[in-house]
Structure formats: structure tokens, C-alpha cells
Amino acid sequence: MKMSDVAKLANVSPATVSRVLSNPDLVSKETREKVMKVINEVNYKPHIVARQFRTKETKIILVVVPDITSAFFSKVLRGIEHVAINHGYQVILGDTENDVEREKEYINLLLQKQADGMVLLTARLNKANLEEIADHFPMVLACEYMDDLNVPTVSIDNISSARKATEHLIKLGHTKIAHITGPINVILSRDRMRGYQQALLSHDIEVDQAYIQEGDFTYESGYHQTMKLLAFETPPTAIFAFNDEMAMGAIKAAKDSGLKLPEDLSIVGFDNIKMSSVIEPNLTTIDQPKYEIGKKAMELLLHLINGEAIKQKKFVMKDELIVRDSATPLKEQT
């Protein structure tokens, strides 16, 4: 079924059918209803490739994530998709598995004009490469960021939020506070470690490098690094983990080591994923406005696609410390 066939059945011109599909407000209600009635009756579907040749648009948005198995990204993706769908776009997903070469492969889809724009939820490429791509194609970076990157970016302040999480433990009386980082080659890992260190130093607590252990974002690495920390002659009384998944691994390790939580060990996570309020003890964590980050990133991308200037390039969203049961005052510990 072609557009010309729909036009004949509705007794209108093919141009009118095209306007009904692309700019319905330009067509009278009576004509619009007549055309849509025929479209629904014959189940007409516009030819996507032909439309691309005419409009040079794909109506597709590419979203690149570092790890699709991470619970954190589901709400970010939902925020992106809700805005995209409301504006007539479809979202395709690329999972890099934290591999920079895979990130380059997905970016090639944009270079081949197989998508109208891209939201990057990971940034392993260097700054020069990202800016060169952004100079020619609509691109927004969300969750991750780079210093002085001339690309629209949506994130939280990871340094201040990590400082907030660590200071919560300090206020509870802890001084032997360990930190399980993400991979140090990732800027978010370095920034959250920086916030942790700033909190300790601002309270005259020495930064013990042995208490800083590098994880890889996963539950398993949280478990293994906590086992290592608990084997120290003077183990920490509290742990701040880069994310909730590693914090949950830390909880499991502590329980397997015969510790009572939170009496023997306080643990704080980051991200406030759904499981953080389910696990026992409920996890104290930093809440990121995940849905709002995705929503804002997609709104910015639409501005770029429409050729609109964006004066403000960096958007810092508000985070919040969610206090639950996994961290208690030191004096209550035995």
C-alpha cells in the first residue's frame, strides 16, 4: 500500500496525506479524520527509507550506555525514552560493556547518519574526539562528564555528593572509613574518591591509602574488596562504596565474615537503586535524580536536532543523601 493509494481511497492528493502524517495541524479536522480513517482501515505504514531520503531524518535516537546490566541506567533510559516518544522519535540502545572500542563503533552509526542524534551515558573517548563529533552531529553527555568539555552535559556534582556521604559517616563518629572506588580510569571514580578524601581531610582524619580499594562497579568486586579490608589487622568500621551494587557486595561480605550489620560495620552506597531499600539492612545512599537526568538530556538533544542554540552547556542536578539502616553511630558498635 503506497501513499498514492491512500490518497485515491480518501479522495485527496498524496501531498495532503503527507501533511496529515507530518504536519497534521496544517490540515482541516474533516480532511484529517477522512485520511486517518483510510490509513487505519488499510493499515498503511509510511516507508521509512523513502522518508529518510526526503527529509534526511531517521527519527531515531542512539543512546550509548557503559553497562546495560547496571540497575542505575534503567530509570535514566526511561526518562530519555518518554521524551523521545512524545516527540516522535524511537530510541535504539548500544551497550559498550565499558569498552572504548565498542563506544567508537556505536558513534560510527551517528557518522553514517543512521540516527539523528546521540545521548552518551559513558565517556571513555578523549575530549578532542568527543568535541569533534559534537561539532558535526547533535550529541549530549549524561551521567558522566569531562572537565571543560564543550558538549551539553547533565549530571550531579559527584565530588560534593561523595563528600556528603563520607561526612555522614564522620558525623556518626567513624574515623576508620574505607572507600571502594570504581575503576580509576573513569572520571566519576576519581571524583567520588576526591570527595571522600576531602571529607576526611576537612575533619583532620588521615587518608589511609590501604583503606582505598579499587572495584569495577560490580556486586562481586564489592564483596572481594570488603573481604580484603576486613582482613586488615585494623579493619575499617565503615565503608563508603562507589555505587549501591558494590555496597551490597560489601554487606554480603560482612555477613559472611560473621559481622552484625550495622553494629559491627556501617556501609553507605551511591545511586539509590531500587534494591537499596529492599536489602537488609536497608542501604544508606546518595540518590541521583535518574529519570530527570535522562529527561533533561533528551530535551537538550531535541534542541540541538532542531538547530536551536544552547547557551548553558552544563546542567548539575540535585542529589540527596537517603539515610536508612546500614550506617549507625560508632558508639553503638561493639
C-alpha positions as CSV (number, residue, x, y, z in Angstrom):
1,M,0.0,0.0,0.0
2,K,1.5,3.3,-1.1
3,M,0.8,6.9,-0.1
4,S,-0.8,7.4,-3.6
5,D,-3.2,4.5,-2.9
6,V,-4.3,6.1,0.4
7,A,-4.8,9.4,-1.4
8,K,-7.1,7.8,-4.0
9,L,-9.2,6.0,-1.4
10,A,-9.5,9.2,0.6
11,N,-10.1,11.3,-2.5
12,V,-7.3,13.7,-1.6
13,S,-3.8,14.4,-3.1
14,P,-0.7,12.5,-1.9
15,A,0.6,15.8,-0.6
16,T,-2.4,16.0,1.7
17,V,-1.7,12.5,3.1
18,S,1.9,13.5,3.7
19,R,0.8,16.7,5.6
20,V,-1.6,14.6,7.7
21,L,1.3,12.4,8.7
22,S,4.0,15.0,9.2
23,N,2.1,18.3,10.0
24,P,-1.5,17.5,10.9
25,D,-2.2,21.0,12.2
26,L,-2.0,22.3,8.6
27,V,-4.9,20.1,7.6
28,S,-8.6,20.7,8.4
29,K,-10.1,18.4,11.0
30,E,-12.6,16.9,8.5
31,T,-9.9,16.1,6.0
32,R,-7.5,14.8,8.7
33,E,-10.2,12.4,10.0
34,K,-11.0,11.2,6.5
35,V,-7.4,10.4,5.7
36,M,-6.7,8.8,9.1
37,K,-9.8,6.6,8.6
38,V,-8.4,5.2,5.4
39,I,-4.9,4.8,6.9
40,N,-6.3,2.8,9.8
41,E,-8.5,0.7,7.5
42,V,-5.7,-0.3,5.2
43,N,-3.0,-0.4,7.9
44,Y,-0.8,1.9,5.9
45,K,2.8,2.3,7.2
46,P,5.0,5.1,5.8
47,H,8.1,3.9,4.0
48,I,10.9,4.8,6.5
49,V,13.7,4.7,4.0
50,A,11.8,6.8,1.5
51,R,11.1,9.3,4.2
52,Q,14.8,9.5,5.1
53,F,15.7,10.4,1.6
54,R,13.1,13.2,1.6
55,T,13.6,14.6,5.0
56,K,17.2,13.4,5.8
57,E,15.8,12.4,9.2
58,T,15.7,8.9,10.7
59,K,13.5,9.8,13.7
60,I,15.9,7.6,15.7
61,I,18.0,8.5,18.7
62,L,21.0,6.4,19.7
63,V,21.7,6.0,23.4
64,V,25.0,4.5,24.4
65,V,25.4,3.0,27.9
66,P,28.5,1.6,29.5
67,D,26.8,-1.4,31.1
68,I,23.2,-2.4,30.4
69,T,23.1,-4.8,33.3
70,S,23.6,-2.0,35.8
71,A,20.3,-1.2,37.6
72,F,21.2,2.5,37.7
73,F,20.6,3.2,34.0
74,S,17.1,1.8,33.7
75,K,15.5,5.0,35.1
76,V,17.8,7.3,33.1
77,L,16.8,5.4,29.9
78,R,13.1,5.7,30.8
79,G,13.4,9.5,31.1
80,I,15.1,9.6,27.7
81,E,12.6,7.4,26.1
82,H,9.5,9.2,27.4
83,V,10.6,12.5,26.0
84,A,11.8,10.9,22.7
85,I,8.5,9.1,22.1
86,N,6.4,12.2,22.9
87,H,8.3,14.0,20.1
88,G,8.0,11.2,17.5
89,Y,11.4,9.5,18.0
90,Q,12.4,5.9,18.6
91,V,15.3,5.0,20.8
92,I,17.9,2.4,20.0
93,L,20.4,1.2,22.6
94,G,24.1,0.5,22.4
95,D,25.9,-1.3,25.3
96,T,29.6,-0.8,25.3
97,E,30.4,-3.1,28.2
98,N,32.9,-0.4,29.3
99,D,34.9,-1.0,26.1
100,V,36.1,2.2,24.4
101,E,36.3,0.4,21.0
102,R,32.7,-0.6,21.3
103,E,31.9,3.1,22.1
104,K,33.6,4.1,18.8
105,E,31.6,1.5,16.8
106,Y,28.3,3.0,18.1
107,I,29.4,6.5,17.4
108,N,30.1,5.4,13.8
109,L,26.3,4.8,13.5
110,L,25.9,8.5,14.0
111,L,28.6,9.3,11.5
112,Q,26.8,7.1,9.0
113,K,23.6,9.1,9.7
114,Q,21.7,6.1,11.0
115,A,20.5,8.2,13.9
116,D,19.5,11.9,14.2
117,G,21.4,12.4,17.5
118,M,23.0,10.6,20.4
119,V,22.9,10.6,24.2
120,L,26.1,9.3,25.6
121,L,25.9,7.8,29.1
122,T,29.6,7.0,29.0
123,A,32.6,8.9,28.0
124,R,35.7,6.8,27.5
125,L,36.8,8.6,24.3
126,N,39.2,11.6,24.7
127,K,37.9,15.1,24.9
128,A,39.1,16.1,21.4
129,N,37.3,13.2,19.7
130,L,34.0,13.9,21.5
131,E,34.1,17.7,20.7
132,E,34.9,16.9,17.0
133,I,31.8,14.6,16.8
134,A,29.7,17.2,18.6
135,D,30.7,19.9,16.1
136,H,29.0,17.9,13.3
137,F,26.2,15.9,15.0
138,P,23.7,16.5,17.8
139,M,25.2,14.9,21.0
140,V,24.5,15.2,24.7
141,L,26.6,13.6,27.5
142,A,24.7,12.5,30.6
143,C,25.7,11.0,34.0
144,E,29.4,11.1,33.1
145,Y,31.3,14.3,32.2
146,M,34.6,15.8,31.4
147,D,36.2,19.0,32.6
148,D,35.9,21.9,30.2
149,L,34.1,19.7,27.6
150,N,32.2,21.9,25.1
151,V,29.3,19.4,24.8
152,P,25.9,19.8,26.6
153,T,26.2,17.7,29.8
154,V,23.7,16.6,32.5
155,S,25.0,15.2,35.8
156,I,25.2,15.7,39.5
157,D,28.2,17.1,41.4
158,N,29.9,13.8,42.2
159,I,32.7,15.4,44.4
160,S,30.2,17.1,46.7
161,S,27.9,14.2,46.9
162,A,30.7,11.8,47.8
163,R,31.9,14.3,50.4
164,K,28.3,14.3,51.8
165,A,28.2,10.6,52.1
166,T,31.6,10.4,53.8
167,E,30.7,13.2,56.2
168,H,27.6,11.4,57.2
169,L,29.8,8.5,58.5
170,I,32.2,11.0,60.2
171,K,29.2,12.6,62.0
172,L,28.3,9.2,63.2
173,G,31.7,9.0,64.9
174,H,33.7,6.9,62.4
175,T,37.3,7.7,61.6
176,K,38.4,4.4,60.1
177,I,36.4,4.8,56.9
178,A,37.3,2.8,53.8
179,H,36.3,3.6,50.2
180,I,35.7,1.0,47.4
181,T,36.2,3.0,44.2
182,G,35.1,2.3,40.7
183,P,37.8,1.9,38.0
184,I,40.2,4.8,38.5
185,N,40.4,5.4,34.7
186,V,36.8,6.7,34.9
187,I,36.3,10.3,36.0
188,L,33.3,9.5,38.2
189,S,35.5,7.2,40.2
190,R,38.2,9.8,40.6
191,D,35.7,12.5,41.6
192,R,33.9,10.3,44.2
193,M,37.3,9.4,45.7
194,R,38.2,13.1,45.7
195,G,35.0,13.9,47.7
196,Y,35.8,11.0,50.1
197,Q,39.3,12.4,50.7
198,Q,38.2,16.0,51.0
199,A,35.7,14.9,53.8
200,L,38.4,13.1,55.7
201,L,41.0,15.9,55.4
202,S,38.5,18.6,56.4
203,H,37.9,16.7,59.6
204,D,41.6,16.2,60.3
205,I,41.4,12.5,59.5
206,E,44.4,11.0,57.8
207,V,43.8,9.4,54.4
208,D,45.0,5.8,54.7
209,Q,45.7,4.6,51.2
210,A,45.3,0.9,52.3
211,Y,41.6,1.8,53.0
212,I,41.1,2.7,49.3
213,Q,40.4,-0.3,47.2
214,E,39.6,-0.3,43.5
215,G,36.5,-2.1,42.4
216,D,34.8,-2.5,39.0
217,F,31.2,-1.4,39.7
218,T,30.0,-4.9,40.3
219,Y,28.5,-6.7,43.3
220,E,31.3,-9.2,43.1
221,S,34.1,-6.6,43.4
222,G,32.3,-5.0,46.4
223,Y,32.3,-8.4,48.0
224,H,36.0,-9.2,47.3
225,Q,37.4,-5.8,48.2
226,T,35.4,-5.8,51.5
227,M,36.9,-9.2,52.3
228,K,40.3,-7.7,51.8
229,L,39.5,-4.7,54.0
230,L,38.1,-6.9,56.8
231,A,41.3,-9.0,56.8
232,F,43.4,-6.0,57.9
233,E,44.9,-6.0,61.4
234,T,42.9,-2.8,62.0
235,P,39.8,-3.1,59.8
236,P,37.6,-0.1,59.0
237,T,34.5,0.5,61.0
238,A,32.7,2.0,58.0
239,I,32.8,1.6,54.2
240,F,31.7,4.1,51.5
241,A,31.2,2.3,48.2
242,F,31.2,3.9,44.7
243,N,27.8,2.5,44.0
244,D,24.9,0.5,45.6
245,E,25.8,-2.7,43.8
246,M,29.3,-2.7,45.4
247,A,27.8,-1.6,48.7
248,M,25.5,-4.7,48.6
249,G,28.5,-6.9,47.9
250,A,30.1,-5.3,51.0
251,I,27.1,-6.2,53.1
252,K,27.2,-9.8,51.9
253,A,31.0,-10.0,52.7
254,A,30.5,-8.6,56.2
255,K,27.7,-11.1,56.9
256,D,29.8,-14.0,55.5
257,S,32.6,-12.8,57.9
258,G,30.3,-13.2,60.9
259,L,29.8,-9.5,61.5
260,K,26.5,-8.0,62.6
261,L,25.2,-5.1,60.5
262,P,25.2,-2.2,61.1
263,E,26.5,-2.8,64.7
264,D,29.9,-4.1,63.6
265,L,30.3,-2.2,60.2
266,S,28.5,0.8,58.7
267,I,28.1,0.9,54.9
268,V,27.0,3.7,52.6
269,G,26.3,3.3,48.9
270,F,25.6,5.6,46.0
271,D,22.8,5.9,43.3
272,N,19.7,4.8,45.3
273,I,18.7,1.9,43.0
274,K,15.5,0.1,43.9
275,M,17.3,-2.8,45.7
276,S,18.9,-0.4,48.2
277,S,15.6,-0.1,50.0
278,V,15.0,-3.9,50.0
279,I,18.3,-5.3,51.1
280,E,18.8,-5.9,54.8
281,P,19.9,-3.7,56.3
282,N,18.3,-1.0,54.1
283,L,21.1,0.9,52.5
284,T,22.0,4.5,53.3
285,T,22.9,6.0,49.9
286,I,23.1,9.1,47.7
287,D,20.0,9.5,45.5
288,Q,20.7,10.6,41.9
289,P,17.6,12.0,40.0
290,K,18.0,9.3,37.4
291,Y,14.7,9.9,35.5
292,E,15.2,13.7,35.5
293,I,18.8,13.3,34.2
294,G,17.5,11.3,31.2
295,K,14.6,13.6,30.6
296,K,16.8,16.7,30.6
297,A,19.4,15.1,28.4
298,M,16.8,14.2,25.8
299,E,15.2,17.7,25.9
300,L,18.7,19.2,25.2
301,L,19.3,16.8,22.3
302,L,16.0,17.8,20.7
303,H,17.1,21.5,20.9
304,L,20.3,20.5,19.0
305,I,18.4,18.4,16.4
306,N,16.1,21.4,15.8
307,G,19.1,23.7,15.3
308,E,18.4,25.7,18.4
309,A,21.3,27.3,20.3
310,I,22.0,26.1,23.8
311,K,23.5,28.9,25.9
312,Q,24.0,26.8,29.1
313,K,26.1,23.7,28.3
314,K,26.5,22.2,31.8
315,F,23.5,21.2,33.9
316,V,24.1,20.0,37.5
317,M,21.1,18.2,39.0
318,K,20.4,18.0,42.7
319,D,21.3,14.8,44.7
320,E,20.1,13.8,48.1
321,L,21.5,11.7,51.0
322,I,19.0,9.0,51.8
323,V,19.5,7.9,55.4
324,R,18.5,4.3,56.1
325,D,19.6,1.5,58.5
326,S,23.1,0.4,57.1
327,A,25.1,3.1,59.0
328,T,24.9,3.8,62.7
329,P,26.9,5.8,65.3
330,L,30.2,4.3,66.3
331,K,29.3,4.3,70.0
332,E,26.6,1.8,69.3
333,Q,29.1,-0.6,67.7
334,T,30.7,-3.4,69.7
